Structures are given as structure tokens and as C-alpha cells.
């Protein structure tokens, strides 16, 4: 009977290890997918938005310069875009902080 009990115990330990390994792999895959989405979709989208706003400011300043118009810091067109750029930069920082948290996350351990 000791042999059967020992075999049963080893089998249970092996299954528990297999289950934990499968959970760890699933957690890692999900973690990498979340990081990838945030890095390559969310941050890229925000950076494209910033580039678009920079281009709008540049075009506006160019048009004003060629028309010999005066531009000030209080210009509503520029002020709105600068505010939008600041908001997008904050969004990128928040996303990067989320990525750091996800990267540091550990898989949950069930009492298996």
C-alpha cells in the first residue's frame, strides 16, 4: 500500500505543478498582450495625436508668419493645441505607469 500511496502523492504533486505552470504561462501571455496593446496601440495613438497637433501649430505659425501677422501666447488656436499636447503627454505617462505595474505583477497563487 505504501507504494500506491507514494505513487498517488507523487501524481498529485505533479498535477499541482503542471496546473501552476499552466496558470503561470497563461498569466504571462495575458500580461505580454496587455503590455503590447498599451505600448504599441495606446501610446502610439497618443504620439500620433501629438504629432498632428505639432503640425497644426506649425502650419498656423507658418501661415501667420507669411501673412506678417502677430502671434502671441494667448492665441486661442495655439493655446488649445498646447493644452491638448500636455493632456496627451500626461496620458502617455499614465499608460507607462500602468505598464510598469503590469510588468511587476505576479501570477496569483491559489492554494492548490
C-alpha positions in Angstrom: 0.0 0.0 0.0 2.9 2.3 0.7 3.9 2.1 -3.0 0.4 3.1 -4.1 0.1 5.9 -1.6 3.6 7.2 -2.6 2.6 7.0 -6.3 -0.7 8.8 -5.6 1.2 11.5 -3.7 3.7 12.0 -6.5 0.9 12.1 -9.1 -0.9 14.8 -7.1 2.2 16.8 -6.7 2.9 16.5 -10.5 -0.6 17.6 -11.3 -0.4 20.6 -9.0 3.0 21.6 -10.5 1.5 21.2 -14.0 -1.6 23.3 -13.1 0.6 26.0 -11.6 2.9 26.1 -14.6 -0.1 26.3 -16.9 -1.5 29.2 -14.8 1.9 31.0 -14.9 2.1 30.6 -18.7 -1.5 31.9 -19.2 -0.7 34.8 -16.8 2.5 35.7 -18.7 0.7 35.6 -22.1 -2.1 37.8 -20.9 0.5 40.2 -19.3 2.5 40.4 -22.5 -0.7 41.0 -24.5 -1.7 43.9 -22.2 1.8 45.4 -22.3 1.9 45.1 -26.1 -1.5 46.8 -26.5 -0.6 49.6 -24.2 2.8 50.2 -25.8 2.0 49.7 -29.4 -1.6 50.9 -29.7 -2.4 53.3 -26.9 0.9 55.1 -26.7 1.4 55.1 -30.5 -2.1 56.6 -30.9 -1.3 59.3 -28.4 2.0 60.1 -30.0 0.4 60.4 -33.4 -2.1 62.8 -31.9 0.8 64.9 -30.5 2.5 64.9 -33.9 -0.7 66.0 -35.6 -1.1 68.9 -33.1 2.5 69.9 -33.6 1.8 70.0 -37.4 -1.3 72.1 -36.8 0.6 74.6 -34.7 3.5 74.7 -37.2 1.1 75.3 -40.1 -0.7 78.0 -38.2 2.5 79.8 -37.3 3.8 79.5 -40.9 0.6 81.0 -42.3 0.7 83.8 -39.7 4.4 84.4 -40.5 3.9 84.6 -44.2 0.9 86.9 -43.7 3.1 89.0 -41.4 0.6 88.6 -38.6 1.5 88.7 -35.0 1.2 85.6 -32.8 1.1 85.7 -29.0 1.0 83.1 -26.3 -2.6 84.0 -25.8 -3.6 83.0 -29.3 -6.6 80.6 -28.7 -5.7 78.3 -31.6 -2.2 77.7 -30.3 -3.3 77.6 -26.6 -5.9 74.9 -27.3 -3.4 72.7 -29.1 -0.7 73.2 -26.4 -3.2 72.2 -23.8 -4.2 69.1 -25.9 -0.5 68.1 -26.2 0.0 68.4 -22.5 -3.0 66.2 -21.9 -1.7 63.6 -24.3 1.7 63.6 -22.6 0.1 63.0 -19.3 -1.9 60.2 -20.8 1.3 58.6 -22.1 2.9 58.9 -18.7 -0.2 57.3 -17.1 0.0 54.4 -19.6 3.7 53.9 -19.0 2.9 53.7 -15.2 0.3 51.1 -15.9 2.8 49.1 -18.0 5.2 49.2 -15.1 2.6 47.8 -12.8 1.7 45.1 -15.2 5.3 44.2 -15.7 5.8 43.8 -11.9 2.6 41.8 -11.4 3.0 38.3 -10.3 0.6 35.4 -11.1 -2.0 34.7 -8.4 -1.4 31.7 -6.3 -4.3 29.5 -5.5 -4.0 27.2 -2.6 -3.9 24.2 -5.0 
